[in-house]
Amino acid sequence: MKLTINGTVKWVQAPKTYASGFTICDVFIESGSNIYPVTFKKDDVDEALALVAEQPITLECWLNSREWQGRYFIELKYAGKPEAAPAPETPKKPLAGRTTNRMAPPSTPAPNDLPF
C-alpha cells in the first residue's frame, strides 16, 4: 500500500552497508505526535543523506509487512517524493477597452479627415 507522509525530519541514521554491497539508511520523520522510520535503500541513500534535521518534508512510502518465525514486522520503504500537481490553467482575459481586431487591415481615413 502506498501512503504519503507529511512532517519534519527528526534525524538521519548513518547508512549501513552489508557484505554483499547492499546499503540502507533510515530517516525518522515526525508527523503529529508520532515518529516514523522510513527506510531508504540502494540509490536513494544519497537522497536520504542530503536531508537535514527539522526540515519539513513530504514523501511517499510503501507500507510492507512480513512474517519471520511467527513474528510480524512492518516497514516503510521510501517510494519517492510526490509530484506537485500542475497549476490550473487560467483563462486569458481580453484586454480592457480593446474592441478591434489586431489583424484587421487599417481603415483608410475619409477625405478631408484631419488627424488633429
The first five atom37 places (N, CA, C, CB, O) and aatype in JSON, in Angstrom:
{
  "aatype": [12, 11, 10, 16, 9, 2, 7, 16, 19, 11, 17, 19, 5, 0, 14, 11, 16, 18, 0, 15, 7, 13, 16, 9, 4, 3, 19, 13, 9, 6, 15, 7, 15, 2, 9, 18, 14, 19, 16, 13, 11, 11, 3, 3, 19, 3, 6, 0, 10, 0, 10, 19, 0, 6, 5, 14, 9, 16, 10, 6, 4, 17, 10, 2, 15, 1, 6, 17, 5, 7, 1, 18, 13, 9, 6, 10, 11, 18, 0, 7, 11, 14, 6, 0, 0, 14, 0, 14, 6, 16, 14, 11, 11, 14, 10, 0, 7, 1, 16, 16, 2, 1, 12, 0, 14, 14, 15, 16, 14, 0, 14, 2, 3, 10, 14, 13],
  "atom_mask": [
    [1, 1, 1, 1, 1],
    [1, 1, 1, 1, 1],
    [1, 1, 1, 1, 1],
    [1, 1, 1, 1, 1],
    [1, 1, 1, 1, 1],
    [1, 1, 1, 1, 1],
    [1, 1, 1, 0, 1],
    [1, 1, 1, 1, 1],
    [1, 1, 1, 1, 1],
    [1, 1, 1, 1, 1],
    [1, 1, 1, 1, 1],
    [1, 1, 1, 1, 1],
    [1, 1, 1, 1, 1],
    [1, 1, 1, 1, 1],
    [1, 1, 1, 1, 1],
    [1, 1, 1, 1, 1],
    [1, 1, 1, 1, 1],
    [1, 1, 1, 1, 1],
    [1, 1, 1, 1, 1],
    [1, 1, 1, 1, 1],
    [1, 1, 1, 0, 1],
    [1, 1, 1, 1, 1],
    [1, 1, 1, 1, 1],
    [1, 1, 1, 1, 1],
    [1, 1, 1, 1, 1],
    [1, 1, 1, 1, 1],
    [1, 1, 1, 1, 1],
    [1, 1, 1, 1, 1],
    [1, 1, 1, 1, 1],
    [1, 1, 1, 1, 1],
    [1, 1, 1, 1, 1],
    [1, 1, 1, 0, 1],
    [1, 1, 1, 1, 1],
    [1, 1, 1, 1, 1],
    [1, 1, 1, 1, 1],
    [1, 1, 1, 1, 1],
    [1, 1, 1, 1, 1],
    [1, 1, 1, 1, 1],
    [1, 1, 1, 1, 1],
    [1, 1, 1, 1, 1],
    [1, 1, 1, 1, 1],
    [1, 1, 1, 1, 1],
    [1, 1, 1, 1, 1],
    [1, 1, 1, 1, 1],
    [1, 1, 1, 1, 1],
    [1, 1, 1, 1, 1],
    [1, 1, 1, 1, 1],
    [1, 1, 1, 1, 1],
    [1, 1, 1, 1, 1],
    [1, 1, 1, 1, 1],
    [1, 1, 1, 1, 1],
    [1, 1, 1, 1, 1],
    [1, 1, 1, 1, 1],
    [1, 1, 1, 1, 1],
    [1, 1, 1, 1, 1],
    [1, 1, 1, 1, 1],
    [1, 1, 1, 1, 1],
    [1, 1, 1, 1, 1],
    [1, 1, 1, 1, 1],
    [1, 1, 1, 1, 1],
    [1, 1, 1, 1, 1],
    [1, 1, 1, 1, 1],
    [1, 1, 1, 1, 1],
    [1, 1, 1, 1, 1],
    [1, 1, 1, 1, 1],
    [1, 1, 1, 1, 1],
    [1, 1, 1, 1, 1],
    [1, 1, 1, 1, 1],
    [1, 1, 1, 1, 1],
    [1, 1, 1, 0, 1],
    [1, 1, 1, 1, 1],
    [1, 1, 1, 1, 1],
    [1, 1, 1, 1, 1],
    [1, 1, 1, 1, 1],
    [1, 1, 1, 1, 1],
    [1, 1, 1, 1, 1],
    [1, 1, 1, 1, 1],
    [1, 1, 1, 1, 1],
    [1, 1, 1, 1, 1],
    [1, 1, 1, 0, 1],
    [1, 1, 1, 1, 1],
    [1, 1, 1, 1, 1],
    [1, 1, 1, 1, 1],
    [1, 1, 1, 1, 1],
    [1, 1, 1, 1, 1],
    [1, 1, 1, 1, 1],
    [1, 1, 1, 1, 1],
    [1, 1, 1, 1, 1],
    [1, 1, 1, 1, 1],
    [1, 1, 1, 1, 1],
    [1, 1, 1, 1, 1],
    [1, 1, 1, 1, 1],
    [1, 1, 1, 1, 1],
    [1, 1, 1, 1, 1],
    [1, 1, 1, 1, 1],
    [1, 1, 1, 1, 1],
    [1, 1, 1, 0, 1],
    [1, 1, 1, 1, 1],
    [1, 1, 1, 1, 1],
    [1, 1, 1, 1, 1],
    [1, 1, 1, 1, 1],
    [1, 1, 1, 1, 1],
    [1, 1, 1, 1, 1],
    [1, 1, 1, 1, 1],
    [1, 1, 1, 1, 1],
    [1, 1, 1, 1, 1],
    [1, 1, 1, 1, 1],
    [1, 1, 1, 1, 1],
    [1, 1, 1, 1, 1],
    [1, 1, 1, 1, 1],
    [1, 1, 1, 1, 1],
    [1, 1, 1, 1, 1],
    [1, 1, 1, 1, 1],
    [1, 1, 1, 1, 1],
    [1, 1, 1, 1, 1],
    [1, 1, 1, 1, 1]
  ],
  "atom_positions": [
    [[0.86, -1.16, 0.0], [0.0, 0.0, 0.0], [0.91, 1.23, 0.0], [-0.98, -0.01, 1.23], [1.89, 1.29, 0.74]],
    [[0.59, 2.21, -0.83], [1.37, 3.43, -0.91], [0.68, 4.51, -0.08], [1.54, 3.89, -2.39], [-0.54, 4.68, -0.15]],
    [[1.48, 5.23, 0.71], [0.91, 6.32, 1.51], [1.86, 7.51, 1.5], [0.63, 5.85, 2.95], [3.05, 7.36, 1.22]],
    [[1.34, 8.68, 1.82], [2.11, 9.91, 1.84], [2.26, 10.39, 3.28], [1.45, 11.0, 0.97], [1.29, 10.42, 4.04]],
    [[3.48, 10.77, 3.64], [3.76, 11.27, 4.99], [4.19, 12.72, 4.9], [4.86, 10.41, 5.7], [5.1, 13.06, 4.14]],
    [[3.53, 13.58, 5.68], [3.91, 14.99, 5.8], [4.44, 15.19, 7.21], [2.69, 15.96, 5.51], [3.81, 14.78, 8.18]],
    [[5.59, 15.81, 7.32], [6.15, 16.03, 8.65], [7.48, 16.73, 8.58], [0.0, 0.0, 0.0], [7.78, 17.44, 7.61]],
    [[8.29, 16.54, 9.62], [9.63, 17.12, 9.65], [10.64, 16.01, 9.94], [9.72, 18.25, 10.72], [10.33, 15.03, 10.61]],
    [[11.84, 16.19, 9.42], [12.9, 15.22, 9.63], [13.41, 15.37, 11.06], [14.06, 15.41, 8.6], [13.81, 16.46, 11.46]],
    [[13.4, 14.29, 11.84], [13.93, 14.32, 13.21], [15.43, 14.03, 13.18], [13.2, 13.28, 14.11], [16.21, 14.8, 13.73]],
    [[15.84, 12.94, 12.55], [17.25, 12.63, 12.39], [17.42, 11.62, 11.27], [17.87, 12.1, 13.71], [16.48, 10.93, 10.88]],
    [[18.65, 11.55, 10.76], [19.02, 10.61, 9.71], [20.09, 9.68, 10.29], [19.54, 11.35, 8.42], [21.13, 10.13, 10.76]],
    [[19.82, 8.4, 10.24], [20.75, 7.42, 10.77], [21.91, 7.22, 9.78], [20.03, 6.07, 11.04], [21.74, 7.41, 8.58]],
    [[23.06, 6.85, 10.28], [24.21, 6.57, 9.41], [23.88, 5.37, 8.51], [25.5, 6.29, 10.25], [23.25, 4.41, 8.97]],
    [[24.28, 5.41, 7.25], [23.98, 4.28, 6.35], [24.71, 3.01, 6.78], [24.36, 4.64, 4.92], [25.82, 3.05, 7.31]],
    [[24.06, 1.88, 6.52], [24.64, 0.57, 6.8], [24.92, -0.12, 5.47], [23.7, -0.3, 7.71], [24.03, -0.21, 4.62]],
    [[26.14, -0.61, 5.29], [26.49, -1.35, 4.08], [26.81, -2.79, 4.48], [27.7, -0.69, 3.34], [27.64, -3.02, 5.36]],
    [[26.15, -3.73, 3.84], [26.33, -5.14, 4.14], [27.44, -5.71, 3.26], [25.01, -5.92, 3.93], [27.87, -5.06, 2.31]],
    [[27.89, -6.91, 3.57], [28.99, -7.55, 2.84], [28.67, -7.7, 1.35], [29.3, -8.92, 3.45], [29.57, -7.7, 0.51]],
    [[27.4, -7.84, 1.04], [27.0, -8.0, -0.36], [27.06, -6.68, -1.14], [25.6, -8.58, -0.44], [26.93, -6.68, -2.36]],
    [[27.27, -5.55, -0.43], [27.31, -4.25, -1.07], [25.99, -3.51, -0.99], [0.0, 0.0, 0.0], [25.88, -2.38, -1.47]],
    [[24.98, -4.12, -0.41], [23.66, -3.53, -0.26], [23.71, -2.47, 0.84], [22.59, -4.62, 0.07], [24.19, -2.74, 1.94]],
    [[23.21, -1.26, 0.55], [23.25, -0.16, 1.51], [21.84, 0.3, 1.84], [24.07, 1.01, 0.96], [20.99, 0.42, 0.95]],
    [[21.58, 0.56, 3.13], [20.3, 1.12, 3.57], [20.57, 2.26, 4.56], [19.4, 0.02, 4.23], [21.64, 2.34, 5.16]],
    [[19.57, 3.13, 4.69], [19.66, 4.25, 5.61], [18.25, 4.55, 6.11], [20.32, 5.51, 4.93], [17.32, 4.62, 5.31]],
    [[18.08, 4.73, 7.41], [16.77, 5.05, 7.98], [16.7, 6.53, 8.3], [16.51, 4.22, 9.25], [17.63, 7.12, 8.85]],
    [[15.56, 7.14, 7.93], [15.28, 8.54, 8.22], [14.04, 8.54, 9.1], [15.07, 9.39, 6.91], [13.05, 7.86, 8.8]],
    [[14.09, 9.29, 10.18], [12.98, 9.34, 11.12], [12.2, 10.62, 10.91], [13.48, 9.24, 12.59], [12.73, 11.72, 11.04]],
    [[10.91, 10.47, 10.57], [10.03, 11.59, 10.25], [9.02, 11.76, 11.37], [9.31, 11.36, 8.88], [8.34, 10.81, 11.75]],
    [[8.91, 12.98, 11.9], [7.91, 13.29, 12.93], [6.69, 13.88, 12.25], [8.48, 14.26, 14.0], [6.78, 14.88, 11.54]],
    [[5.56, 13.26, 12.49], [4.29, 13.73, 11.94], [3.27, 13.71, 13.07], [3.81, 12.85, 10.73], [2.87, 12.64, 13.55]],
    [[2.85, 14.88, 13.49], [1.96, 14.96, 14.64], [2.72, 14.56, 15.88], [0.0, 0.0, 0.0], [3.79, 15.1, 16.16]],
    [[2.19, 13.61, 16.65], [2.87, 13.15, 17.86], [3.62, 11.83, 17.64], [1.87, 12.99, 19.0], [4.11, 11.23, 18.6]],
    [[3.7, 11.37, 16.38], [4.35, 10.1, 16.08], [5.64, 10.31, 15.3], [3.41, 9.19, 15.29], [5.8, 11.31, 14.59]],
    [[6.57, 9.37, 15.44], [7.81, 9.37, 14.67], [7.84, 8.07, 13.87], [9.07, 9.51, 15.59], [7.7, 6.98, 14.42]],
    [[8.04, 8.2, 12.54], [8.03, 7.06, 11.64], [9.42, 6.84, 11.04], [6.99, 7.26, 10.53], [9.99, 7.78, 10.48]],
    [[9.97, 5.62, 11.14], [11.23, 5.34, 10.46], [10.96, 4.94, 9.01], [12.02, 4.21, 11.19], [10.19, 4.02, 8.75]],
    [[11.58, 5.64, 8.08], [11.42, 5.35, 6.66], [12.76, 4.84, 6.15], [10.94, 6.61, 5.86], [13.79, 5.5, 6.35]],
    [[12.76, 3.69, 5.5], [13.98, 3.06, 5.02], [14.27, 3.49, 3.58], [13.88, 1.54, 5.11], [13.43, 3.33, 2.7]],
    [[15.47, 4.01, 3.37], [15.96, 4.37, 2.04], [16.95, 3.29, 1.63], [16.62, 5.8, 2.02], [17.85, 2.96, 2.4]],
    [[16.8, 2.73, 0.44], [17.65, 1.63, 0.01], [18.41, 1.98, -1.27], [16.83, 0.38, -0.2], [17.96, 2.79, -2.08]],
    [[19.55, 1.36, -1.44], [20.4, 1.42, -2.63], [20.67, 2.85, -3.09], [19.75, 0.65, -3.76], [21.35, 3.6, -2.4]],
    [[20.15, 3.21, -4.26], [20.44, 4.51, -4.87], [19.79, 5.69, -4.14], [19.99, 4.5, -6.3], [20.21, 6.83, -4.33]],
    [[18.78, 5.43, -3.33], [18.09, 6.5, -2.63], [18.82, 6.95, -1.36], [16.68, 6.06, -2.27], [18.43, 7.94, -0.74]],
    [[19.87, 6.24, -0.96], [20.61, 6.58, 0.26], [21.21, 7.98, 0.15], [21.71, 5.54, 0.53], [21.22, 8.73, 1.12]],
    [[21.72, 8.34, -1.04], [22.29, 9.69, -1.22], [21.24, 10.77, -0.98], [22.87, 9.83, -2.63], [21.55, 11.83, -0.43]],
    [[20.02, 10.5, -1.39], [18.93, 11.45, -1.17], [18.62, 11.57, 0.32], [17.67, 11.03, -1.94], [18.31, 12.66, 0.8]],
    [[18.7, 10.47, 1.05], [18.45, 10.49, 2.5], [19.54, 11.28, 3.21], [18.39, 9.05, 3.05], [19.25, 12.02, 4.15]],
    [[20.79, 11.12, 2.79], [21.89, 11.82, 3.45], [21.86, 13.32, 3.2], [23.22, 11.25, 2.98], [22.5, 14.08, 3.93]],
    [[21.13, 13.76, 2.17], [21.02, 15.2, 1.88], [19.98, 15.88, 2.78], [20.65, 15.4, 0.42], [19.91, 17.11, 2.8]],
    [[19.19, 15.1, 3.52], [18.17, 15.68, 4.39], [18.8, 16.25, 5.65], [17.11, 14.62, 4.76], [19.82, 15.76, 6.13]],
    [[18.17, 17.3, 6.19], [18.67, 18.0, 7.37], [17.6, 17.93, 8.46], [19.04, 19.48, 7.04], [16.4, 17.97, 8.17]],
    [[18.03, 17.82, 9.71], [17.08, 17.77, 10.84], [16.22, 19.02, 10.86], [17.84, 17.62, 12.18], [16.69, 20.12, 10.55]],
    [[14.97, 18.86, 11.24], [13.95, 19.9, 11.35], [13.51, 20.44, 9.98], [14.47, 21.05, 12.19], [12.84, 21.47, 9.92]],
    [[13.89, 19.76, 8.9], [13.47, 20.15, 7.56], [12.07, 19.61, 7.3], [14.48, 19.64, 6.49], [11.83, 18.42, 7.48]],
    [[11.12, 20.47, 6.86], [9.8, 19.95, 6.51], [9.91, 19.07, 5.27], [8.79, 21.12, 6.27], [10.68, 19.36, 4.35]],
    [[9.14, 18.0, 5.25], [9.25, 17.06, 4.13], [7.91, 16.4, 3.86], [10.32, 15.98, 4.43], [7.1, 16.19, 4.77]],
    [[7.68, 16.09, 2.61], [6.54, 15.29, 2.18], [7.1, 14.2, 1.3], [5.44, 16.16, 1.42], [7.78, 14.49, 0.31]],
    [[6.83, 12.95, 1.64], [7.33, 11.86, 0.82], [6.34, 10.72, 0.77], [8.67, 11.36, 1.34], [5.45, 10.6, 1.61]],
    [[6.51, 9.88, -0.24], [5.65, 8.72, -0.41], [6.39, 7.47, 0.04], [5.18, 8.58, -1.87], [7.6, 7.35, -0.18]],
    [[5.67, 6.54, 0.65], [6.27, 5.31, 1.17], [5.41, 4.11, 0.78], [6.44, 5.38, 2.71], [4.19, 4.22, 0.6]],
    [[6.08, 2.98, 0.67], [5.38, 1.71, 0.54], [5.3, 1.09, 1.92], [6.1, 0.75, -0.48], [6.31, 0.98, 2.61]],
    [[4.12, 0.7, 2.34], [3.92, 0.04, 3.62], [3.97, -1.47, 3.36], [2.55, 0.45, 4.29], [3.12, -2.02, 2.67]],
    [[4.98, -2.12, 3.92], [5.17, -3.56, 3.74], [5.12, -4.26, 5.08], [6.5, -3.86, 3.03], [5.46, -3.68, 6.11]],
    [[4.7, -5.52, 5.07], [4.74, -6.33, 6.28], [5.3, -7.7, 5.91], [3.32, -6.45, 6.95], [5.19, -8.14, 4.76]],
    [[5.9, -8.37, 6.9], [6.46, -9.69, 6.67], [6.41, -10.48, 7.97], [7.91, -9.6, 6.13], [6.29, -9.92, 9.06]],
    [[6.49, -11.78, 7.82], [6.47, -12.68, 8.97], [7.8, -13.41, 9.04], [5.28, -13.69, 8.89], [8.32, -13.86, 8.02]],
    [[8.36, -13.52, 10.23], [9.6, -14.26, 10.44], [9.5, -14.99, 11.76], [10.84, -13.32, 10.42], [9.4, -14.36, 12.82]],
    [[9.53, -16.3, 11.71], [9.45, -17.17, 12.88], [8.28, -16.82, 13.81], [10.75, -17.09, 13.66], [8.44, -16.75, 15.03]],
    [[7.13, -16.61, 13.22], [5.93, -16.33, 13.99], [5.78, -14.89, 14.44], [0.0, 0.0, 0.0], [4.81, -14.55, 15.11]],
    [[6.73, -14.04, 14.11], [6.64, -12.61, 14.47], [6.39, -11.81, 13.2], [7.96, -12.12, 15.19], [6.85, -12.18, 12.12]],
    [[5.65, -10.74, 13.34], [5.31, -9.91, 12.19], [6.0, -8.54, 12.3], [3.79, -9.73, 12.08], [6.06, -7.95, 13.37]],
    [[6.49, -8.08, 11.18], [7.21, -6.81, 11.12], [6.59, -5.92, 10.06], [8.71, -7.03, 10.83], [6.12, -6.4, 9.03]],
    [[6.58, -4.64, 10.33], [6.06, -3.64, 9.38], [7.21, -2.72, 9.01], [4.85, -2.83, 9.98], [8.02, -2.36, 9.86]],
    [[7.28, -2.35, 7.74], [8.36, -1.5, 7.26], [7.8, -0.45, 6.3], [9.47, -2.35, 6.57], [6.93, -0.74, 5.49]],
    [[8.32, 0.78, 6.42], [8.0, 1.84, 5.47], [9.21, 2.02, 4.55], [7.65, 3.2, 6.21], [10.29, 2.38, 5.02]],
    [[9.03, 1.76, 3.25], [10.1, 1.92, 2.28], [9.86, 3.18, 1.47], [10.21, 0.68, 1.36], [8.74, 3.43, 1.02]],
    [[10.9, 3.95, 1.28], [10.82, 5.18, 0.51], [10.4, 4.87, -0.92], [12.18, 5.92, 0.53], [10.96, 3.99, -1.57]],
    [[9.41, 5.62, -1.41], [8.9, 5.42, -2.77], [9.12, 6.65, -3.64], [7.42, 5.07, -2.73], [8.84, 6.61, -4.83]],
    [[9.62, 7.74, -3.07], [9.86, 8.95, -3.85], [9.11, 10.13, -3.28], [0.0, 0.0, 0.0], [8.27, 9.99, -2.39]],
    [[9.42, 11.29, -3.82], [8.71, 12.49, -3.41], [7.5, 12.66, -4.31], [9.64, 13.76, -3.47], [7.6, 12.45, -5.52]],
    [[6.36, 13.03, -3.75], [5.18, 13.19, -4.6], [5.38, 14.35, -5.55], [3.92, 13.42, -3.74], [5.97, 15.37, -5.2]],
    [[4.88, 14.18, -6.76], [4.99, 15.24, -7.75], [3.94, 16.3, -7.47], [4.84, 14.69, -9.19], [2.81, 15.99, -7.09]],
    [[4.32, 17.54, -7.65], [3.39, 18.64, -7.43], [2.33, 18.6, -8.52], [4.13, 20.01, -7.41], [2.63, 18.35, -9.69]],
    [[1.11, 18.85, -8.14], [0.03, 18.89, -9.12], [0.21, 20.11, -10.01], [-1.36, 18.92, -8.42], [0.59, 21.18, -9.53]],
    [[-0.05, 19.96, -11.31], [0.11, 21.12, -12.18], [-0.89, 22.22, -11.82], [-0.06, 20.72, -13.65], [-2.03, 21.94, -11.45]],
    [[-0.44, 23.44, -11.93], [-1.31, 24.57, -11.6], [-2.45, 24.65, -12.61], [-0.5, 25.91, -11.58], [-2.23, 24.42, -13.8]],
    [[-3.65, 24.95, -12.15], [-4.76, 25.05, -13.09], [-4.51, 26.19, -14.07], [-6.1, 25.25, -12.35], [-3.99, 27.25, -13.72]],
    [[-4.89, 25.94, -15.3], [-4.68, 26.95, -16.33], [-5.74, 28.04, -16.21], [-4.71, 26.31, -17.75], [-6.93, 27.74, -16.13]],
    [[-5.31, 29.29, -16.17], [-6.24, 30.4, -16.05], [-6.63, 30.87, -17.44], [-5.62, 31.56, -15.22], [-5.77, 31.0, -18.32]],
    [[-7.92, 31.12, -17.66], [-8.34, 31.59, -18.97], [-7.79, 33.0, -19.23], [-9.88, 31.58, -19.09], [-7.7, 33.83, -18.32]],
    [[-7.43, 33.23, -20.46], [-6.89, 34.54, -20.81], [-8.04, 35.54, -20.96], [-6.05, 34.48, -22.11], [-9.05, 35.25, -21.61]],
    [[-7.86, 36.71, -20.36], [-8.88, 37.75, -20.43], [-8.54, 38.69, -21.58], [-8.97, 38.53, -19.08], [-7.37, 38.98, -21.83]],
    [[-9.56, 39.18, -22.29], [-9.28, 40.16, -23.34], [-8.81, 41.47, -22.7], [-10.53, 40.39, -24.23], [-9.19, 41.8, -21.58]],
    [[-7.99, 42.18, -23.43], [-7.53, 43.47, -22.92], [-8.69, 44.42, -22.78], [-6.46, 44.06, -23.84], [-9.58, 44.47, -23.64]],
    [[-8.7, 45.18, -21.7], [-9.8, 46.11, -21.43], [-9.83, 47.2, -22.48], [-9.67, 46.72, -20.01], [-8.79, 47.76, -22.84]],
    [[-10.99, 47.5, -22.97], [-11.17, 48.61, -23.9], [-10.83, 48.29, -25.34], [0.0, 0.0, 0.0], [-11.01, 49.14, -26.21]],
    [[-10.34, 47.12, -25.62], [-9.98, 46.78, -27.0], [-11.21, 46.22, -27.69], [-8.79, 45.76, -27.03], [-11.78, 45.22, -27.26]],
    [[-11.6, 46.86, -28.77], [-12.78, 46.42, -29.5], [-12.45, 46.05, -30.93], [-13.84, 47.49, -29.47], [-13.31, 45.52, -31.63]],
    [[-11.24, 46.31, -31.39], [-10.9, 46.0, -32.77], [-10.0, 44.78, -32.82], [-10.23, 47.2, -33.46], [-9.33, 44.44, -31.84]],
    [[-9.98, 44.16, -33.94], [-9.14, 43.0, -34.16], [-7.76, 43.48, -34.62], [-9.77, 42.05, -35.19], [-7.68, 44.31, -35.52]],
    [[-6.7, 42.99, -34.03], [-5.36, 43.43, -34.4], [-5.01, 43.04, -35.82], [-4.34, 42.86, -33.44], [-4.19, 43.7, -36.45]],
    [[-5.6, 42.0, -36.33], [-5.26, 41.52, -37.65], [-6.09, 42.19, -38.74], [-5.45, 40.03, -37.71], [-5.86, 41.96, -39.93]],
    [[-7.03, 43.02, -38.36], [-7.86, 43.7, -39.37], [-7.02, 44.73, -40.11], [-9.1, 44.38, -38.7], [-6.16, 45.38, -39.51]],
    [[-7.24, 44.89, -41.4], [-6.47, 45.89, -42.14], [-6.77, 47.29, -41.61], [-6.79, 45.82, -43.65], [-7.88, 47.54, -41.13]],
    [[-5.79, 48.2, -41.69], [-6.05, 49.56, -41.19], [-7.13, 50.24, -42.01], [-4.76, 50.4, -41.21], [-7.21, 50.08, -43.23]],
    [[-7.95, 51.0, -41.33], [-9.01, 51.71, -42.05], [-8.39, 52.93, -42.75], [-10.17, 52.15, -41.07], [-7.47, 53.56, -42.23]],
    [[-8.91, 53.23, -43.9], [-8.4, 54.4, -44.64], [-9.18, 55.63, -44.19], [-8.51, 54.2, -46.19], [-10.41, 55.58, -44.08]],
    [[-8.48, 56.73, -43.94], [-9.21, 57.91, -43.49], [-10.04, 58.51, -44.64], [-8.22, 58.97, -42.95], [-9.67, 58.43, -45.81]],
    [[-11.17, 59.08, -44.27], [-12.04, 59.75, -45.25], [-11.34, 61.02, -45.74], [-13.44, 60.08, -44.63], [-10.53, 61.6, -45.02]],
    [[-11.64, 61.46, -46.95], [-11.03, 62.7, -47.42], [-11.39, 63.86, -46.49], [-11.5, 63.02, -48.87], [-12.47, 63.89, -45.91]],
    [[-10.48, 64.8, -46.36], [-10.61, 65.97, -45.5], [-10.72, 65.6, -44.04], [-11.8, 66.79, -45.92], [-11.19, 66.41, -43.23]],
    [[-10.3, 64.37, -43.66], [-10.34, 63.95, -42.25], [-8.96, 64.18, -41.68], [-10.79, 62.43, -42.1], [-8.03, 63.41, -41.97]],
    [[-8.81, 65.19, -40.9], [-7.51, 65.54, -40.33], [-7.32, 64.79, -39.02], [-7.39, 67.07, -40.1], [-8.27, 64.63, -38.25]],
    [[-6.08, 64.31, -38.76], [-5.85, 63.52, -37.54], [-5.79, 64.35, -36.3], [-4.59, 62.75, -37.66], [-5.65, 63.78, -35.22]],
    [[-5.89, 65.7, -36.37], [-5.81, 66.53, -35.17], [-6.99, 67.41, -35.04], [-4.57, 67.36, -35.16], [-7.09, 68.18, -34.07]]
  ]
}
